[in-house]
Amino acid sequence: MTPFEQDIQRVAAGTLPEPLIAFSSKDGEMPILAFRLSFHQSCINSLAKGWTCLYNGVAITFAEIKEYYGLKGKRPRNCIAEFAQLVETFKKKVADQLKSRIFTF
């Protein structure tokens, strides 16, 4: 089981509080797991183009993303389709389970 799946189970069980990320839009906030998923999706796309992905000045590596989500590809470009499918799975199944709103990424 990947760390991402563990986080989903812990949030669903209530052992891990799911903080909300505030931002300026019509909704105003989103669950941290949805934010993390969308941010890492943009990182995968950037890394596939050879760019660096930074968060608060710290580089996010492909190895970290690959380990967290249990991706199978060797390079970022090999994982784009797999990650897109993971996002769709999260939107369809997990968001309802966590009673979170579904966001467009």
Secondary structure as GFF3:
##gff-version 3
##sequence-region A 1 105
A	DSSP	alpha_helix	3	13	.	.	.	ID=ss1
A	DSSP	beta_strand	20	22	.	.	.	ID=ss2
A	DSSP	beta_strand	29	31	.	.	.	ID=ss3
A	DSSP	alpha_helix	32	48	.	.	.	ID=ss4
A	DSSP	beta_strand	53	55	.	.	.	ID=ss5
A	DSSP	beta_strand	58	60	.	.	.	ID=ss6
A	DSSP	alpha_helix	62	69	.	.	.	ID=ss7
A	DSSP	alpha_helix	76	89	.	.	.	ID=ss8
A	DSSP	pi_helix	90	94	.	.	.	ID=ss9
A	DSSP	alpha_helix	95	97	.	.	.	ID=ss10
###
